[in-house]
Amino acid sequence: MADYITSHGTQDVDRLIAYADALVQKYGEGTAELACQMYDAVAQASGVTVPPAEPAAPADYGETAKMVNATKQSPPQLQGGVSRLVKRAGADTTLKNAIRDGAEWAWVPHGDTCPFCLTLASRGWQKASAKALKGGHAEHIHAHCNCEYAIRFDSNTTVAGYDPDKYLEQYNAAGGDINAMRRAQYAENRDVINAQKRAAYAARKERNGPMDVLDEYVRSKTPGQGTITFDEGYSRAHHADEIKTAQWLHDTLGGDIVLLQENLGGAKKPDYIWRGKFWELKNITSDKAADSAIRGALKQIAETPGGVILDCGENEIEISALQAVIDARISRSGKFPVDVLVLHRKELLAALRYKK
């Protein structure tokens, strides 16, 4: 999921849901099958005869879509949501077969266990029943959790290292207050937790930078296709640069282009409608000039934002310095997704996509 988001972002929600659903189906089925194998192996080792374990169904498309829509603004939460649904298929398999066969279950901690899971683990072995299900699913599954259900068919069987009495002591020492356990755990691991937060913040800042979509523009180009039309009353004599760039767009990338008349009714309009969205052309002679150019362009395309075309002409431009200026301006003024195309000597030098 992380690789998909890095490559494609989260703007196309339908594709995002479809990809997440494919992951949940593929790996959910795999997790359920592994849970069946483990269940059957435990039964055989315990000397009991039960029907072969039946795999639980992974989350359906609708549930995955609901999860994606709830977490799409936070890639880490979205990734965690996919992992949770995948893991749940295995937990459902274990628990539902245990209910069918009258087995016992326990919640066994692994790794850095949260106070909530420690509290569940302190309850020890329990007879499997529908009470452990919520909405037909294993109740205790949350994201970024390594804990798991264990099952047994007799009281002589246990899991190495599983010590519910120890977990109960921790719970009682906190006065039965899970939040107090959380505070104590945070105090003990403050440095590690803060380092993780700093790393997450740095990753978030990096994600908020632009995506390089030059290859996307090259792959989707349809040179010469589409039409070039002019707004009523458009003054061709006063817009030679805009017309030349429109012709370049048409000949190089394709698509329907409408050149818009400026200052209609006192409101300054963008230069183009290209591929159904507003685009503004700005000619710049230096990387520093991009700051005011982007600021003005964002205002002009705000109604139906498509992007900004920065034409550097024949001027010598350092793309890294130019991008730094664009990044800084959009971080201050950007309020919507926007693409920035950089032209140099009538070649497409860069295509940057900024998300909000």
Secondary structure, DSSP 8 states (H G I E B T S, - for coil): -HHHHHHH-SS-HHHHHHHHHHHHHHHHHHHHHHHHHHHHHHHHHHT-------------HHHHHHHHHHHTT-HHHHHHHHHHHHHHHHHHHHHHHHHHHT-EEEEE--SS--HHHHHHHTT--EE--GGGEETTEETT--TT---EEEEESSTT---TT--HHHHHHHHHHTTT-HHHHHHHHHHHTHHHHHHHHHHHHHHHHHHTS-EE-HHHHHHT--TT-S-EEE-TT--GGG-HHHHHHHHHHHHHT---EEE--SSBTTB---SEEETTEEEEEEE-SSSTTHHHHHHHHHHHHTTSEEEEEEE-TTS---HHHHHHHHHHHHHHH--S-EEEEEEETTEEEEEEEE--
